[in-house]
Amino acid sequence: MTRVALIDDHESVRLGLAAACARSGTKQVVFSGSNVTEYLDWRSFAAAAPADVVVLDLTLGDGTTVTENVRALVADGSSVIIHSVADRPAAVREALSAGATGVVSKASPIDDVIAAIRTVARGEPLNNVEWASAVEGDREFADAQLSAREREVLRLYAAGLPLKMVAERLGIAYSTAKENITRIRVKYVEVGRPAPTKVDLARRAMEDGLLVEPTDIGGIASGS
C-alpha cells in the first residue's frame, strides 16, 4: 500500500485525487491539506511516517515558493510529484531542480496521475510530456558540462549497469569509472542539480538526453 499525501489549496482537486486513490485499492491517502506547513505539523503531531509520495500543487496560496515546499518535503523523506496546469515552465524547472521527481498536468486524465504515483512509488523518475516541455531548450537547466567520457559513463551507469560492468564495457579501470561518477556528481551540484543517489543520476541522464528510457530501474534502485 502506497501512502500518499495531497497538498493543494483547491479542495475539489484533493477530493478527486483522494477518490481515485481509494478506487485504485493500492494507495492510501494519509493526509489531505492546503499547504506544506500543515502537512509537516500533522506529521509531527501524529508521529506519522512520511508519505511515500506527495502530490503537490505548483503554486499554493500561502505565499511559499515551490523551491521551499519541494525541498522541505524531500528533506522530510517523501518523493514529490508536481500536479499543476504546467503552463509555467520556469516554475516547473524550479521544482525539478529542487528535487521533485516529476510533473503531471492537471489536464491529464486521473488515471495518468494514479499511474504517475505508482511509478514514483517504485523509485522510478517520471519521463513524460510535461517534464520534457519544462526542460526542452533550457541549457542552463540541462547542461552540467560533462566530458564525452563522463557522459558515456553516466549513460551506462544510469541505465542500470553496475559500475564494475560500466568499466569493463568502456575498457577502463574500475577506479577511473568511480572517479568519473564522483566528478559527475560534483558538476551537477555546481549547477544546482544534486544527484546523490543512482536514481537521481538516472533522472539527470534523462534530463540531459543521455537516457531515453530507464532499462533497469530495479538495478538503479539497488545497484552500487
N, C-alpha and C positions, 0 to 999 in steps of 0.2 A: 504494500500500500504506500503510494507516494503522498507525502504530507505537503500540502500546498497552502501558501498564503496569498491572498488577493489584496492588493493595495491600489485603490483608485478612488478619486473623490466623487465619482458618479455611482451612486448605489445601484442603479439599474444594470450597469456593466458588471458589478460584482455579483449581483443576483443571478444574472445569466450565466456567468462563468461557474458559479457555485453549483447551479443546477446541472450544467454539463459535466462537471467533475463527478457529481453524485451519480449521474447516468452511466458514467464510464465504469463504475464499480471498482476501480483500482486507484482512485485518487480521493484523499480525504482533505477537505478544506478545514484547516485548523485555525485560520484567522481570516477575517474579512474586515477591512477598515479603510480609512481615508488618507492615512499618512504613515510614514515610516516610524516616527516617534511613538505613535500609538501602538504599532506592532511591537517595537522593542520594549515598551513599557509592559505590554501584555506578556511578553516572553519572560521578563524579569519577575513580574508578579506571580505568574503561574508556574514558574520554574520549568517552563516547557523547552524542549529541544528546538533548535532552529528548524524552520520549514526546509524541506528538501529543495523546493522550487518556490520562488516568489515571483508572481506575475505583477509587474509594476507599471503604472501609468507613467508616461514620459514626463508630464508636467502636472504637478499637484497644486492645489490651491492654497498651500500653507506657506508659500514663499521659499521653499527649499529648492536647491538645484538638483538636476539629475545626477551630477557627479557625487554630491553629498549623499544622496539616497542610495545609489548603487554601491558606493564604497562602504557605507555603513552596513548594508545587507550582506555584501560579500565578506566583510570582516567578521560578521556575526556567524558565518558558516553556511549561507544559502547560495544557491545558484539563482541568477536573476534573468528573467525574460522581460523585455520591454514590450508592453502592449499599448500601441499608440496608433494614431492616424498616420504616422510615419511621413508627414508632409514637411518635416523639418530635418533634413539630412544632417545638418551640423549638430543638432541636439542628439540625434541618434548616434552619430560618431562619438560624441562626448560620452554617451552611455556605454558604448562598446569599449572605449578607451579606459573607462573607469572600472571595467570588469564584467559588464553584462554579457551573458552568454549568447544572446541574440535578440532579435526583434520580430514581433508578429504584428501585422496591421490589424486595427480594429475593424477594418473592412473584410478581413478574412472570414471564411466560414468557421463556426465554432469548433467544428471537428479539426480544423487546422491548428487551432490554439491548443486543443487537447493533445494532438499529435506532437506539438512543439514541447509541451510539458513532459510528455513521455520521452522524447528524445533527450532533453536536457537532464531528466532524472537518471537516464542511463549513463550520463557522463559525456554525452556527445555534444559538440558545438552545433548550432544551427547554421545552415548554409542555404538561405532562401532568397527570394526576390527582394524583400525589404532590406535584408543585410547587404546584398550586392549593390543595391541602389544607393545605400548610405556611404559605401566606401569607394564606389566606382569613380575613378578620375581624381581622387584626392591623394596625391602623392605624399603630402605632409603626413597624412594618417598612415599610409601604407608602406612608406619607404624607410626601412631601417638600415639601408646602405650595406646590405650583406654582400660579401665577395661571392664569386661564382662557386668556389668550393663550399662556402658556408651555406649557400642556397641548396646545393646538392645534398649536403649532409642533412640539412633541415628537412628537405623533401622526403628523403628515405626514412628518417627517424620519425617524422610526424605521421608517415603512412603506417607506422606500427612496427617497423623492424627494430629489434634490439640494437643497441649501439655497437656491440661487437660485430653483428652481421652487417651493419652500415659500413664499418671499417673494412671488413672483408670485401664487400661489394665494390667499394671505391679503391681498394688496393692501398689503404693507408693504415698506419698503426692505430690501435685502439686509443692510445693516449692522444693521438692527433685528433681523432674524431671527438673525443671528450673535450679537448681544448676548443674545438670548433663550436660545440654546443654551449660551452661557457661563454665564449665571445658573442655568440648569437644572443644569448640571454642578456648580456651586458648592453648590446646595441639596442635591443628592444626596450630595456629600461631607460636608456638615454633619450628615446623618442616618446616616452610616456606610455609605453605599451608593455608592461612587465609580463613575463611568461615563466613563472617559477616552476610549473609542472609540465608534464608531457602533453596533457590535454590542452594547456594554454599554448604550447608551441604548435600544436595541431591547428588551433584557431588562427595563430599568426600566419602559418603557412597557407591556410585557406584565404585569409585576408589579402595576402600578397600574391595570390595566384599560383602558388607552388604546389598546392594540393587541391584538386578539383573536388574529390570526394574522399573522406577517410575510408581506408580499405580494411582497417582492423582496429576499430575503436576499442574493443576489448583489450587488445595489445597495448594501445595507447594508455588506457587507464591503469594497466598493471605493469607495463614494461618499465625497464630501468632507463 
